[in-house]
Amino acid sequence: MRIAVAGGDREGLSSLYEWLTGEDGLRGLVRVGRRPIGETELGSAVELLTVALGAGGAGSVLSASLSTWLKTRRTSAKVTVETADRSITLEIDTVSDAMPLLEQVLRAGDDNDTPAI
């Protein structure tokens, strides 16, 4: 599972990292990573978070935690969550509308025995 904060916002990414690593159900599963630069992109690689999901309900914990983190943001926030075959972008204004879709994306990650990176 990959999570990016819009615009490569380091402050937002750092805040989200601290938030997620504070969750008992996600301890040891969250890492900072880099996405390779695309063929049409300029600049350095974008930092993102990777979360290893497998059996045990980490997807449900991640879904609830992301939702709560977005709701606590005072500034605008836009987060993209990707698995190998699915992606969803959440914004503060749309977080409640997007929750069922986010849970579906994360549940797909829970079904895998190997981490999605």
N, C-alpha and C positions, 0 to 999 in steps of 0.2 A: 504494500500500500504506500503510495506517495502522496504527500500533502505539501502544497505550495501556498504561500501567502502572496496576494496580488502585488505585482510590481517589484518582486524581490525584496519586499520590506523586511529588513533585518530585525528591526525592533518588534514587528508583529510576529515574525518567525521565532525570535527568541522568547517572546511572551508565550506563544503557543507551546513551544518546547517545554518551558518550565511548567506550564499548566498540565500538559499530558504526562510528563514524568512524575508529577505529583499524584497521579491516579494509581491506586494499588493494583488495579487490573492491567495496567500498562507498563509497570516498572520493568525495566530491562528490555522493553520491546521497541522503544523510540530511539532513533538515531538521526543525526544531521548528515545529509548527503549532498551530492551535487548531480545535477542533470547535465548531460553532455550538451554542448552548444550545437544547435541545429544548423543545417546547411545554409539557411537564409538569415541566421541571427548573427549579430555582431556583439562583441564584448565577452565578459567572463561568464563562466558557468553559473547558473542560478542555484542557490542553496535551497534545499527542501528538507522535509522530514520524511523518514521512512519508518513505517510501523509494521512489525512482523505480526501478522495475524494467523491464527490457526485455531484448532479446537480449543474450547474453553471460554468462548464468549467475549473475546477481546474486541470484536467488531461492535458489539452492543455498548461496551464501555466507551469505546472511541466515539461512537455516534452521539451518545449522551454528553460526553465531555466536550466535543466540538460545538455542539449546540449551545451548551452553557457558556463556553468561552466566547462565542460570537455575541451572545446576548449581553455579556458583561463589558464589551468594548465600547468605549466612549467615542472613538473615532471610527471612520468607515473601515470596514474590513471585508475582504473578499478572499475566500479560501477555495482552492481547487483540490479535490480528493480524487485520486486515480488508482484503479487496479489495473491488471494487465489488459482487461477488455472493457472497462467501464470508467466513466468520469462524470463528476458533478462539481459545479461551481456554486458556492454559497455566499450570499451577501447578508449583512445584518437585516436588511429589509425583507429578505425572502427566506430566512432560516426556518421559520415555522412551516411555510408552504413546502419547503424542500425536504423536510425531515423524513417523510416516508421513502423518498427516493434515496436519500443518503443511507438510511438503514438497509435498503435493498442492496446498494453498492457494497456496503461494509459486510453484510451477511454473506455475500459472494466470497469475500476474502476469508471469512471464518470457515468456509467449507474446504479450503485448501489446507493440506497438512504442511506445506512448505510456505515460507514467507513470500509475500509478493513485494518485489522491490522495483 
